């Protein structure tokens, strides 16, 4: 039996049909992709000190604690700097920090390194994970303008105290 060439088994595609197939494949490939979104968050508490520079942390403070907060949506982390303004050691309950979401679910956030007590007058920086936000489709758009609450329990002056920071999400197309 004689071997048939490849072109004999499969007739050539005419250029007009080839162009139509390529166009159809391009439309199918691009049309199925969901739009990608990125987040920014802003503190909405009374007394918030705005960021000193664009994209920097916002700050809240009371007589005992100064908290600087920046949500990094791209890194999926919350950057939290805590300054102890007291004359005693301060303990952030790192294992109990959580983020309450608008859908009433709560995510426990953990620091990327082991952190301890904060000495009087000292500042400690933490990078808290996992933020885990949706970055595409309606799930991401649904968070636009919604409020999240960062809950940070501490022991201040030997008493348990819960700090709650309200963050409003801003979602935009990448």
TALIN-V230815 format. One record per backbone hydrogen bond with DSSP energy under -1.0 kcal/mol. NH is the residue of the N-H (numbers start at 0). CO is the residue of the C=O. If there is no record, write none. Layout:
nh=(NH NH)
co=(CO CO)
//
This chain:
nh=(8 9 17 18 19 20 21 22 23 24 25 26 27 28 29 30 31 36 37 39 41 43 47 48 55 57 58 59 61 65 66 67 68 69 71 76 77 78 79 80 81 82 83 84 89 90 92 93 95 97 98 99 100 103 106 108 109 111 117 120 121 123 125 127 128 130 136 140 141 142 143 144 145 147 148 149 150 151 153 154 155 158 160 162 164 166 167 168 169 171 173)
co=(4 5 13 14 15 16 17 18 19 20 21 22 23 24 25 26 27 134 171 169 167 165 44 58 52 68 48 66 64 82 59 80 57 78 76 71 127 69 125 67 123 65 121 63 117 154 152 91 92 150 106 148 104 100 98 96 128 126 89 83 118 81 79 77 109 75 34 136 137 139 140 168 142 166 99 164 97 162 160 90 158 155 153 151 149 147 41 145 39 37 35)
//
